């Protein structure tokens, strides 16, 4: 019986289940709506990868590292859009601090680290396609 990815799984993976998980925010970082959208976008991104076999939907994303990372990538892209849209710099005397740009840089670094999920998905699709051709029961 397959096990599918849920919003709670995403929250647990990102350590974003309660305000205690995010001391600086004192709130959850991602809304349920954002997580649901990220799951839809991750499913769409997987379905766009060639070969066009083995499709998924948000409700049947497998509980697998590539799927979790795909959802994480979408959430980080959402947050990056928000940070870039609202970035400001602070300066007092000879000291400046640009928290938003630091967070933007960190978010871009994180996106580079997790970009490998697409290659994993491509490999899964290739194996599934070969299985269908040769009837090996992938």
C-alpha positions as a Markdown table, in Angstrom:
| # | Residue | x | y | z |
|---|---|---|---|---|
| 1 | Unk | 0.0 | 0.0 | 0.0 |
| 2 | Unk | 1.6 | 3.3 | -1.1 |
| 3 | Unk | 2.1 | 6.1 | 1.4 |
| 4 | Unk | 1.5 | 9.6 | 0.3 |
| 5 | Unk | 2.9 | 13.0 | 1.3 |
| 6 | Unk | 0.7 | 15.1 | 3.5 |
| 7 | Unk | 0.8 | 18.7 | 4.7 |
| 8 | Unk | 1.7 | 17.5 | 8.2 |
| 9 | Unk | 4.7 | 15.6 | 6.7 |
| 10 | Unk | 5.8 | 18.8 | 5.0 |
| 11 | Unk | 5.5 | 20.8 | 8.3 |
| 12 | Unk | 7.4 | 18.1 | 10.2 |
| 13 | Unk | 10.2 | 17.9 | 7.6 |
| 14 | Unk | 10.6 | 21.7 | 7.6 |
| 15 | Unk | 10.3 | 21.9 | 11.4 |
| 16 | Unk | 7.3 | 24.3 | 11.0 |
| 17 | Unk | 4.6 | 22.8 | 13.1 |
| 18 | Unk | 4.2 | 25.4 | 15.8 |
| 19 | Unk | 5.3 | 28.9 | 16.9 |
| 20 | Unk | 7.9 | 27.2 | 19.1 |
| 21 | Unk | 9.6 | 25.9 | 15.9 |
| 22 | Unk | 10.2 | 29.5 | 14.7 |
| 23 | Unk | 11.5 | 31.5 | 17.6 |
| 24 | Unk | 12.1 | 34.7 | 15.6 |
| 25 | Unk | 8.6 | 34.6 | 13.9 |
| 26 | Unk | 6.7 | 33.2 | 16.9 |
| 27 | Unk | 4.4 | 31.8 | 14.4 |
| 28 | Unk | 4.4 | 29.1 | 11.7 |
| 29 | Unk | 6.4 | 30.0 | 8.6 |
| 30 | Unk | 4.1 | 28.6 | 5.9 |
| 31 | Unk | 0.3 | 28.7 | 5.8 |
| 32 | Unk | -1.7 | 25.6 | 5.0 |
| 33 | Unk | -2.7 | 27.3 | 1.7 |
| 34 | Unk | 1.0 | 27.8 | 0.8 |
| 35 | Unk | 1.8 | 24.2 | 1.5 |
| 36 | Unk | -1.2 | 23.0 | -0.6 |
| 37 | Unk | -0.1 | 25.3 | -3.5 |
| 38 | Unk | 3.5 | 24.0 | -3.2 |
| 39 | Unk | 2.2 | 20.4 | -3.4 |
| 40 | Unk | 0.2 | 21.3 | -6.5 |
| 41 | Unk | 3.2 | 23.0 | -8.1 |
| 42 | Unk | 5.5 | 20.2 | -7.2 |
| 43 | Unk | 3.1 | 17.6 | -8.8 |
| 44 | Unk | 2.9 | 19.8 | -11.9 |
| 45 | Unk | 6.7 | 20.2 | -12.1 |
| 46 | Unk | 7.1 | 16.4 | -11.8 |
| 47 | Unk | 4.5 | 15.8 | -14.5 |
| 48 | Unk | 6.3 | 18.2 | -16.9 |
| 49 | Unk | 9.6 | 16.1 | -16.7 |
| 50 | Unk | 10.0 | 13.9 | -19.7 |
| 51 | Unk | 9.3 | 11.1 | -20.5 |
| 52 | Unk | 5.6 | 11.8 | -19.9 |
| 53 | Unk | 4.9 | 8.6 | -17.9 |
| 54 | Unk | 4.0 | 8.1 | -14.3 |
| 55 | Unk | 2.0 | 11.2 | -13.4 |
| 56 | Unk | 1.2 | 12.3 | -9.9 |
| 57 | Unk | -1.3 | 14.7 | -8.3 |
| 58 | Unk | -1.0 | 16.7 | -5.1 |
| 59 | Unk | -3.0 | 13.9 | -3.3 |
| 60 | Unk | -0.8 | 11.1 | -4.5 |
| 61 | Unk | 2.7 | 12.6 | -4.2 |
| 62 | Unk | 4.7 | 9.7 | -2.8 |
| 63 | Unk | 6.3 | 10.0 | 0.6 |
| 64 | Unk | 9.8 | 10.1 | -1.0 |
| 65 | Unk | 12.7 | 12.4 | -0.7 |
| 66 | Unk | 12.4 | 13.8 | -4.2 |
| 67 | Unk | 8.7 | 14.7 | -3.6 |
| 68 | Unk | 9.4 | 16.4 | -0.3 |
| 69 | Unk | 12.3 | 18.3 | -1.8 |
| 70 | Unk | 10.1 | 19.4 | -4.7 |
| 71 | Unk | 7.5 | 20.8 | -2.3 |
| 72 | Unk | 10.3 | 22.4 | -0.3 |
| 73 | Unk | 11.7 | 24.1 | -3.4 |
| 74 | Unk | 8.3 | 25.5 | -4.2 |
| 75 | Unk | 7.8 | 26.9 | -0.7 |
| 76 | Unk | 11.3 | 28.5 | -0.7 |
| 77 | Unk | 10.5 | 30.1 | -4.1 |
| 78 | Unk | 7.4 | 31.6 | -2.6 |
| 79 | Unk | 9.3 | 32.9 | 0.4 |
| 80 | Unk | 12.1 | 34.2 | -1.9 |
| 81 | Unk | 9.5 | 36.2 | -3.9 |
| 82 | Unk | 8.1 | 37.7 | -0.7 |
| 83 | Unk | 11.6 | 38.6 | 0.6 |
| 84 | Unk | 12.7 | 40.2 | -2.6 |
| 85 | Unk | 9.4 | 42.2 | -2.9 |
| 86 | Unk | 9.8 | 43.5 | 0.7 |
| 87 | Unk | 13.6 | 43.9 | 1.1 |
| 88 | Unk | 14.8 | 46.9 | 3.0 |
| 89 | Unk | 18.2 | 48.0 | 4.3 |
| 90 | Unk | 18.9 | 49.5 | 7.7 |
| 91 | Unk | 21.8 | 51.8 | 8.5 |
| 92 | Unk | 22.8 | 53.6 | 11.7 |
| 93 | Unk | 26.0 | 55.6 | 11.8 |
| 94 | Unk | 28.7 | 53.6 | 10.2 |
| 95 | Unk | 26.9 | 50.3 | 10.7 |
| 96 | Unk | 24.5 | 48.8 | 8.2 |
| 97 | Unk | 22.5 | 45.6 | 8.4 |
| 98 | Unk | 20.5 | 44.1 | 5.6 |
| 99 | Unk | 18.6 | 41.2 | 7.1 |
| 100 | Unk | 16.4 | 40.7 | 4.1 |
| 101 | Unk | 19.4 | 40.4 | 1.7 |
| 102 | Unk | 21.0 | 38.0 | 4.0 |
| 103 | Unk | 17.8 | 35.9 | 4.1 |
| 104 | Unk | 17.6 | 36.2 | 0.3 |
| 105 | Unk | 21.2 | 34.9 | -0.1 |
| 106 | Unk | 20.5 | 32.0 | 2.3 |
| 107 | Unk | 17.3 | 31.1 | 0.5 |
| 108 | Unk | 19.1 | 31.1 | -2.9 |
| 109 | Unk | 21.8 | 28.9 | -1.4 |
| 110 | Unk | 19.1 | 26.5 | -0.1 |
| 111 | Unk | 17.4 | 26.4 | -3.5 |
| 112 | Unk | 20.7 | 25.4 | -5.1 |
| 113 | Unk | 21.2 | 22.6 | -2.6 |
| 114 | Unk | 17.8 | 21.1 | -3.2 |
| 115 | Unk | 17.6 | 21.5 | -7.0 |
| 116 | Unk | 18.8 | 17.8 | -7.4 |
| 117 | Unk | 15.2 | 16.4 | -7.0 |
| 118 | Unk | 14.6 | 16.9 | -10.7 |
| 119 | Unk | 17.3 | 14.5 | -11.7 |
| 120 | Unk | 15.9 | 11.9 | -9.2 |
| 121 | Unk | 12.4 | 12.4 | -10.7 |
| 122 | Unk | 13.9 | 12.0 | -14.2 |
| 123 | Unk | 15.5 | 8.8 | -13.2 |
| 124 | Unk | 12.3 | 7.5 | -11.7 |
| 125 | Unk | 10.4 | 8.3 | -14.9 |
| 126 | Unk | 13.0 | 6.6 | -17.1 |
| 127 | Unk | 12.8 | 3.4 | -15.1 |
| 128 | Unk | 9.0 | 3.5 | -15.2 |
| 129 | Unk | 9.1 | 4.1 | -19.0 |
| 130 | Unk | 11.5 | 1.1 | -19.5 |
| 131 | Unk | 9.4 | -1.0 | -17.2 |
| 132 | Unk | 6.3 | -0.3 | -19.4 |
| 133 | Unk | 8.2 | -1.1 | -22.6 |
| 134 | Unk | 9.7 | -4.3 | -21.3 |
| 135 | Unk | 6.9 | -5.3 | -19.0 |
| 136 | Unk | 9.2 | -5.6 | -16.0 |
| 137 | Unk | 6.7 | -4.3 | -13.4 |
| 138 | Unk | 8.5 | -1.3 | -12.0 |
